[in-house]
């Protein structure tokens, strides 16, 4: 049987890109509904990490897999070429194993709240950030990465307050 005859000929929703967001959106759309949802990804699906199919450079952060599954997108600024690393693989850029947690600026959140966006101030978002950090910290503990080095003077910043609120083990 050919691949063309194994799949439906029509879909109600098509999501392009099986990166972090695309996979989650598709999962949410497909959960418990009768509509046909298709997730398209140009890159390979290596299956679970213990399948033995994953390339070494995607599994180990020290190898910095920035180019093996990259689309090759570039731009230019001030005469310099800028590479926009994006992964062509199921899992998207998060599969590069080089992600970072970035919390926005307190000034931005407070500015959004001042502009009329209720519940968007840094103070109101703090419990959500702390909850997310707790979950990330639990994963880091499992991986043996629970001790976090925070730059000196960081304790008064938004990140410092999130870490403290989440009970993170922090060393300055």
C-alpha positions as CSV (number, residue, x, y, z in Angstrom):
1,X,0.0,0.0,0.0
2,X,1.5,3.4,-1.0
3,X,1.8,6.2,1.5
4,X,-0.7,8.2,-0.5
5,X,-3.5,5.6,0.2
6,X,-2.7,5.4,4.0
7,X,-3.5,9.0,4.8
8,X,-6.8,10.9,4.6
9,X,-7.2,13.1,1.4
10,X,-8.5,16.1,3.3
11,X,-7.8,17.8,6.7
12,X,-9.7,20.3,8.7
13,X,-6.5,21.9,10.2
14,X,-2.9,21.8,9.0
15,X,-0.1,22.9,11.3
16,X,3.2,23.6,9.6
17,X,6.3,22.9,11.7
18,X,6.7,20.3,14.4
19,X,8.7,22.5,16.7
20,X,7.8,23.1,20.3
21,X,4.8,25.3,19.5
22,X,3.6,23.4,16.4
23,X,3.6,20.1,18.3
24,X,1.8,21.5,21.2
25,X,-0.8,23.3,19.1
26,X,-1.4,20.1,17.0
27,X,-1.8,18.0,20.2
28,X,-4.3,20.4,21.6
29,X,-6.3,20.6,18.4
30,X,-6.3,16.8,18.0
31,X,-7.2,15.9,21.6
32,X,-10.7,14.6,21.9
33,X,-12.1,16.0,18.6
34,X,-13.3,14.3,15.5
35,X,-11.7,16.8,13.1
36,X,-8.7,15.7,11.0
37,X,-5.5,17.5,12.0
38,X,-2.2,17.2,10.1
39,X,1.2,18.2,11.4
40,X,3.8,18.8,8.7
41,X,7.5,18.8,9.4
42,X,10.3,19.0,6.9
43,X,12.9,17.4,9.1
44,X,13.3,13.9,10.5
45,X,11.5,12.4,13.5
46,X,14.0,10.4,15.5
47,X,11.4,9.1,17.9
48,X,12.1,8.8,21.7
49,X,15.6,9.8,22.8
50,X,16.3,6.2,23.8
51,X,15.5,4.9,20.3
52,X,19.2,5.0,19.3
53,X,18.3,7.0,16.2
54,X,19.2,10.5,17.5
55,X,22.4,12.0,16.2
56,X,25.1,12.6,18.8
57,X,25.1,16.4,18.1
58,X,21.4,16.7,19.0
59,X,21.7,14.8,22.3
60,X,24.8,16.5,23.8
61,X,24.8,20.3,24.5
62,X,28.6,20.3,24.3
63,X,28.5,19.5,20.6
64,X,26.4,22.7,19.9
65,X,24.2,21.2,17.1
66,X,23.6,24.6,15.5
67,X,24.2,23.6,11.9
68,X,23.5,19.9,11.3
69,X,19.7,20.4,11.1
70,X,19.6,24.1,10.4
71,X,17.5,25.8,7.7
72,X,20.4,28.2,6.9
73,X,18.4,31.4,7.4
74,X,20.5,34.5,7.6
75,X,20.1,38.2,7.7
76,X,22.4,41.2,7.7
77,X,22.9,44.1,10.1
78,X,25.6,46.7,9.9
79,X,27.4,44.7,7.2
80,X,27.6,41.6,9.4
81,X,25.8,38.3,8.5
82,X,23.5,37.1,11.2
83,X,22.6,33.4,11.4
84,X,19.1,32.6,12.6
85,X,19.5,29.0,13.8
86,X,16.3,27.1,13.5
87,X,16.1,23.4,13.5
88,X,14.6,21.2,10.7
89,X,13.7,18.3,13.0
90,X,10.7,17.2,15.0
91,X,11.0,19.2,18.2
92,X,12.3,22.2,16.4
93,X,15.0,24.4,18.0
94,X,14.3,22.9,21.4
95,X,15.8,19.6,19.9
96,X,19.1,21.4,19.6
97,X,19.5,21.0,23.3
98,X,20.7,24.6,23.7
99,X,17.6,26.3,25.0
100,X,17.6,29.1,27.5
101,X,15.1,30.4,30.0
102,X,14.6,34.1,29.6
103,X,12.3,36.2,31.7
104,X,11.3,39.6,30.3
105,X,12.1,42.9,31.9
106,X,10.0,44.1,34.8
107,X,9.8,47.5,33.1
108,X,8.1,45.9,30.1
109,X,5.5,44.0,32.1
110,X,4.7,47.0,34.2
111,X,4.5,49.1,31.1
112,X,1.9,46.7,29.6
113,X,-0.1,46.8,32.8
114,X,0.0,50.6,32.8
115,X,-1.2,50.6,29.2
116,X,-4.4,48.9,30.4
117,X,-3.5,45.2,30.2
118,X,-4.9,43.9,33.4
119,X,-2.9,41.2,35.3
120,X,0.3,41.8,33.3
121,X,2.4,43.7,35.9
122,X,5.6,42.0,37.0
123,X,4.1,41.6,40.5
124,X,1.0,39.8,39.1
125,X,3.1,37.6,36.8
126,X,5.6,36.6,39.5
127,X,3.6,33.6,40.8
128,X,3.4,32.2,37.2
129,X,7.1,32.7,36.7
130,X,7.8,31.1,40.0
131,X,5.6,28.1,39.2
132,X,7.3,27.6,35.8
133,X,10.7,27.9,37.4
134,X,9.8,25.3,40.0
135,X,9.0,22.9,37.3
136,X,12.2,23.6,35.4
137,X,14.2,23.3,38.6
138,X,12.6,19.9,39.2
139,X,13.8,18.8,35.8
140,X,17.3,20.3,36.5
141,X,17.4,18.4,39.8
142,X,16.7,15.2,37.9
143,X,19.6,16.0,35.5
144,X,21.9,17.0,38.4
145,X,21.9,20.7,37.4
146,X,20.0,22.1,40.4
147,X,22.6,24.5,41.7
148,X,22.4,27.8,39.7
149,X,25.0,30.5,39.6
150,X,23.4,33.9,39.6
151,X,25.6,37.0,38.8
152,X,26.4,39.2,41.8
153,X,23.7,41.7,42.5
154,X,21.0,39.7,40.7
155,X,19.0,39.1,43.9
156,X,17.0,42.3,43.4
157,X,16.2,41.7,39.8
158,X,13.0,40.0,38.5
159,X,15.0,36.8,37.9
160,X,16.4,36.9,41.4
161,X,12.9,37.3,42.9
162,X,11.6,34.5,40.8
163,X,14.4,32.2,41.9
164,X,13.9,33.1,45.5
165,X,10.1,32.7,45.3
166,X,10.6,29.2,43.7
167,X,13.0,28.1,46.4
168,X,15.8,27.7,44.0
169,X,19.2,26.9,45.4
170,X,21.1,29.9,44.2
171,X,24.7,30.9,44.7
172,X,25.9,34.5,44.0
